[in-house]
Amino acid sequence: MTRTRSRSTSVREDEALRLPRTPGVLRRFWARHPVFADVLIALVCLLLSLVPAGVITNDLPTPLAIGVAILVPASVVAACATLLWRRRRPLVPFVASFALEAGFLFALQPIGSPLLLVTCYSLAVYRSSRVAWIGFGIGLASLAAFGGLLTLTGVITFQIAANAVIMSLVLGLIGTLIGVNVGGRKRYLDAVIDRSRQLLVERDQQAQLAAAGERARIAREMHDIVSHSLTVIVALSEGAAATSDPDQARAAATASAETARSALTEMRAMLGVLRADDSPLPLAPLAPTPPQETVAHAQRAGYPVTLSVSGGTDLSPAVSHAVGRIVQEGVTNAMRHAPGATSIAVRLIYSADTVTAEIINDGATGPLGTSGFGLRGLAERAAHAGGSVVSEPIEGGRWMLRAELPTAPPDPTPTALAAPDLKDRP
């Protein structure tokens, strides 16, 4: 299916490519007025062909001379008129020029036309070099065979046939050689410009993909920071309001303030990617909250969260970032969706090749929820690190969030990773 492009789109692309102007005043004029150029070439060829064609009737009888005087100029005019199609259908004037040369064989003296020079050139420029050489070879061989047939039958002399073939060979060879050179350069420039346009489009697409990926990353970071911090702040604030002990209320308020300041710091660092280049803020988010701090924040808020770690190995920054966010989201979901849980167990299992994070609570109730941004973002984060995330109910009325990641992320690929349809439940 072809796709049409508006002129304004083409102009914008050419401006972005910064294409130079066509050199030379005359060349730019011919490029802007192709129809005028074709008409002018056709008129010149007509003038140079009609003059020698008039000698055909000099030695013919009167009745035959009248017929030939009408037929030959009409053939010349028709053949020259086909030059108006030399850009769109170059084979038509090419065949007409060889047919005209075959008609000139009936003259009693060697004559020719520059039409063959133009048509051979046009075939090489507007079709291909291969078609030009094949067509020239077939046309010259056909002309030579026809001249030989007329010579053998005694219609013309061998000298006239030989002169016609040699003249056609010289004109056609010159036109084909020039056309092959010009056409090859034209096709090469067209290919370079087309490739440049493709690169321009690909550059814009890559920029759009990068912007979309950055927006998705900011959305994930915003969700993780805001969701977890506000959940902890809400729990601490409710606890401070519910207690009558001033010391406990003061401790809860202090912890709420610390959580808010920590969230604010992360937000400022994460939003640094939206600042100008001269901004003093870093252009990447700070390291995520370690699982130990996430568990400590939840415990200060009064939730029964425990942490167990088995094994140990060095993780890449990307995997460490993903593990911290997964634990943070899992604990936040448990705090939000399982307020009556008596146990929220966080387990980190390190091995030589993988690291597994599990968050299990026993307070999940009700039917499965709909897909949410939290676990969808975790699935994207895990997929980016080369791992997977599962969120589902397990036996005993418990809910498990389990993520398994490699210790080192795979090499980044340009293909988009689709996140599975997870339930935003604890």
Secondary structure by P-SEA (a helix, b strand, c coil): cbbbbcaaaaaaaaaaacccccccaaaaaaaacaaaaaaaaaaaaaaaaaaaaaaccccccaaaaaaaaaaaaaaaaaaaaacccccccaaaaaaaaaaaaaaacccccbbbbaaaaaaaaaaaacccaaaaaaaaaaaaaaaaaaaaaaaaaccccaaaaaaaaaaaaaaaaaaaaaaaaaaaaaaaaaaaaaaaaaaaaaaaaaaaaaaaaaaaaaaaaaaaaaaaaaaaaaaaaaaaaacccaaaaaaaaaaaaaaaaaaaaaaaaaacccccccccccccccccccaaaaaaaaaaaccbbbbbbcbbbbbcaaaaaaaaaaaaaaaaaaaacccccccbbbbbbbcccbbbbbbbbcccccccccccaaaaaaaaaaaaaccbbbbbbccccbbbbbbbbcccccccccbbbbbccccccc
